[in-house]
């Protein structure tokens, strides 16, 4: 595994086929990214010319920008950028989770927003879907289960549809907390600002909760895009 690109809690795998002939281009090379959780193909990237051997060197990154995106570095010393023969390139491929919260890295590398179970607290989220989803209704779901992918209403979402998730889809959130803007309409930039707050001694110590956001097709209850998950970790 390289790193958890899609933030579902399981490391994903990138496989380099540097002698592949994509589109008949000899030895251009290809890189295939697979989900560590489901085994499904997440992405593919190809070299651009003969004998580029794209994908000969691959590694994962840590969180490298303000929103803690993870990425993959793909290098080849035989690429010809700007027609400079064998100058070489390093490509950075990233995954945008669309849902953010201030948090820390757990030992597994997963981003987690920590909250005190004994004292309670507040977590401010930021939804940032692409602009084309501006004006769409959104819903924020919570789950108590671990990493999972569920085919829900025609869309694969990185969450188990447990009791909490099913109720939050219906707008019925657990009474233990306060949920502001967990349902609403994305603004002109595809953004929304949910807030979760909870009082003392309402969460289980060391329990992790997963949170995702879904945007719905206009005028329907059909989800058309999902965020990656943010994990809430309840500390003593």
Buried (B, 14 or more C-beta within 10 A) or exposed (E): EBBBBBBBBBBBBBEBBBBBBBEEBEBBBBBBBBBBBBEEEBBEBBBBBBBBBBBBBBEBBEBEEEBBBBBBBBBBEBBBEEEEEEEBBEBEBEBEBBBBBEBEEBEEBBBBBBBBBEEBBEBBBBBBBEEEBBEBBBBBBBBBBEBBBBEBBEEEBBBBBBEBBEBBBEEEBBEEBBBEBBBBEBEEEBBBEBEBBBEEEBBEEEEBBBBBBBBBBEEEEEBBBBBBBBBBBBBE
